[in-house]
Amino acid sequence: MEGLKYKLENFTLSESSRKGILDSNKNEEYIPPEFIEIAQVALAGYFLVNDKISVCPTSVEFYYHEEFEGGIKDPIMYHRNTKKGLKSIFNLGTLHNHVSGIDITFEHGESPEKAVRASMLIREFEIDGKNENRSTLLYEALYQHSSIFEGISIKWIDGQTEVEVEPCYRKNVARYDEKENKIGKTQKQPSDILTENKKHVQDLRKWQFKKRR
């Protein structure tokens, strides 16, 4: 089985996948097969912390944004260019900490102006046989048992076989309008569903994948 590093290093959306996402206009449930393939590998492996603690992802969410004109837009993507300046491109496999938890990044491009922003949030994980759905607790699972004097070791270990995954909506990710404003529940149409926190209209892209038990 191809490992996670290989999958992320060689990641690119096919033209049919790009067309599928762009044509969906955020309201259809098109699922890029490239995301499925990465999720199957990611949810088969685990983090090995200090050579003794195994932290196994059980759910991942994808965030994908193309900086160039006419590209795929994902307004909730935290790491993208703004009017205040350009963002450098993350190194492959960077563990990026932010308010929702920890992402594994796989951005690429020749320059920030034409960069492809791509990352995978560890939404849920398992440690000591217990599943945890509070993504921010991954900070504790990966870092708490480490000493700055002894060094911190976090390694990715690939699984031996791909796992089956189940797609679903990203947690509390709102749909945005053309001006990149979140669509609130007061603007909800009859066919819309709300985010889990009931504050906004849900983005219907099924870019979260859970490990099927």
C-alpha positions in Angstrom: 0.0 0.0 0.0 1.3 3.5 -0.8 2.1 5.4 2.3 0.7 8.7 3.5 3.8 10.7 2.5 3.6 9.4 -1.0 -0.1 10.2 -1.3 0.3 13.8 -0.1 3.5 14.4 -2.1 1.9 13.3 -5.3 -1.5 14.8 -4.6 -3.3 16.7 -7.3 -6.9 17.0 -8.3 -7.8 15.5 -11.7 -9.5 17.8 -14.2 -12.7 15.8 -13.7 -12.5 16.3 -9.9 -11.9 20.0 -10.3 -14.8 20.3 -12.6 -17.0 18.3 -10.3 -16.2 20.7 -7.4 -16.6 23.9 -9.4 -19.8 22.7 -11.0 -21.3 21.8 -7.7 -21.3 25.5 -6.6 -21.1 24.3 -3.0 -24.6 22.9 -3.0 -24.0 19.5 -4.5 -22.4 16.6 -2.7 -19.6 15.8 -5.1 -16.8 13.9 -3.4 -13.3 14.0 -5.0 -11.9 10.5 -5.2 -8.5 11.9 -4.4 -9.7 12.9 -0.9 -11.2 9.4 -0.3 -7.8 7.8 -1.2 -5.9 9.9 1.2 -8.4 9.4 4.0 -8.2 5.6 3.5 -4.5 5.7 4.1 -4.5 8.3 6.9 -7.1 6.5 8.9 -5.2 3.3 8.6 -2.0 4.7 10.2 -1.1 6.5 13.5 1.1 8.9 15.2 3.8 7.3 17.4 4.7 9.8 20.2 8.0 9.4 22.0 8.3 5.8 20.6 5.6 4.6 23.1 2.2 6.2 22.7 0.0 5.5 19.6 -2.5 8.1 18.6 -4.8 6.9 15.8 -6.9 9.3 13.7 -10.4 8.1 13.2 -11.9 11.1 11.3 -10.3 13.7 9.1 -11.6 16.8 7.3 -10.2 18.2 4.1 -9.7 21.9 3.4 -8.8 22.9 -0.1 -8.3 26.4 -1.7 -6.7 27.5 -5.0 -5.2 31.0 -4.9 -5.3 31.6 -8.6 -8.1 33.3 -10.5 -10.9 30.9 -11.4 -9.7 28.3 -8.9 -11.7 26.4 -6.3 -12.4 28.5 -3.2 -12.8 27.4 0.3 -13.4 30.6 2.4 -13.0 28.8 5.7 -9.5 27.8 4.8 -7.3 29.5 7.6 -4.0 29.6 5.6 -4.5 31.6 2.5 -3.6 35.0 1.0 -5.3 38.1 2.3 -5.4 41.8 1.4 -2.7 42.3 4.1 -0.2 40.0 2.4 0.8 36.7 0.9 1.2 33.5 2.9 4.3 31.3 2.4 3.7 27.7 1.4 3.9 25.2 4.2 6.3 22.3 4.0 4.8 18.9 3.3 3.5 17.3 6.4 3.7 20.3 8.7 1.7 19.9 11.8 -0.2 23.2 12.0 -1.9 24.1 15.3 -4.9 26.4 15.2 -8.2 27.0 17.0 -9.9 23.8 15.6 -7.0 21.4 16.4 -4.1 20.2 14.4 -3.8 19.9 10.6 -1.4 17.9 8.4 -0.6 20.2 5.5 0.1 19.3 1.9 0.2 22.6 0.1 2.1 23.1 -3.2 2.8 25.6 -5.9 5.5 27.7 -7.5 4.6 30.9 -5.6 2.1 32.1 -2.9 0.1 33.9 -5.7 -0.6 30.6 -7.4 -0.5 28.3 -4.4 -2.8 25.4 -3.7 -3.7 25.4 -0.1 -4.5 21.9 1.2 -4.7 20.4 4.7 -6.3 17.6 6.6 -7.7 18.3 10.1 -7.6 15.4 12.5 -11.2 15.8 13.6 -11.4 12.6 15.8 -8.7 10.2 17.2 -8.3 7.2 19.3 -5.9 6.7 22.2 -5.8 3.8 24.6 -8.8 2.2 22.8 -11.0 5.3 23.5 -12.3 7.5 20.7 -12.1 11.3 21.2 -14.2 13.6 19.2 -12.9 16.9 20.7 -10.3 17.7 18.1 -8.4 20.3 20.2 -7.5 17.5 22.7 -5.0 16.3 20.1 -2.7 18.9 21.4 -2.5 17.1 24.7 -2.3 13.6 23.1 0.8 14.6 21.0 2.6 17.1 23.2 1.7 16.7 26.9 4.0 13.8 27.7 7.1 15.4 26.2 9.9 17.2 27.9 11.7 20.1 26.2 14.9 18.8 27.8 14.5 15.2 26.5 13.1 16.2 23.1 9.8 15.7 21.4 9.3 12.8 19.0 6.2 12.5 16.8 6.5 10.1 13.9 3.9 9.0 11.4 3.5 5.2 11.0 1.7 3.9 8.0 -0.9 1.1 8.3 -0.6 -2.1 6.3 -4.0 -2.0 4.6 -6.4 0.8 3.6 -9.6 1.1 5.7 -13.1 1.8 4.6 -14.3 5.3 5.1 -17.7 7.1 5.4 -18.0 10.6 4.0 -20.0 13.3 5.8 -20.2 17.1 6.1 -17.4 19.0 7.8 -18.3 19.9 11.3 -19.9 23.4 11.7 -18.6 24.6 8.4 -21.0 27.3 7.0 -21.8 28.0 3.4 -20.5 31.3 2.2 -22.1 33.8 -0.3 -20.3 35.3 -3.2 -18.8 38.0 -1.0 -17.4 35.4 1.3 -19.9 36.1 4.2 -21.3 33.2 6.1 -24.9 32.5 5.4 -26.9 32.7 8.6 -29.8 30.6 9.7 -32.2 33.5 9.0 -31.3 33.2 5.3 -32.1 29.5 5.3 -34.1 28.2 2.4 -36.5 25.3 2.8 -34.1 22.7 1.4 -31.1 23.9 3.5 -29.8 22.3 6.6 -28.1 24.1 9.5 -24.7 23.5 11.0 -24.5 21.4 14.1 -24.4 24.5 16.3 -27.6 25.8 14.5 -26.0 29.2 13.7 -25.4 29.0 9.9 -26.4 27.2 6.8 -24.3 24.1 6.4 -21.7 23.8 3.6 -22.8 20.6 1.8 -19.4 19.4 0.6 -18.8 16.0 2.2 -15.1 16.5 2.9 -15.0 14.8 6.3 -14.3 11.0 6.3 -14.8 8.7 9.3 -13.2 5.4 9.7 -15.9 2.7 9.2 -16.0 0.3 12.1 
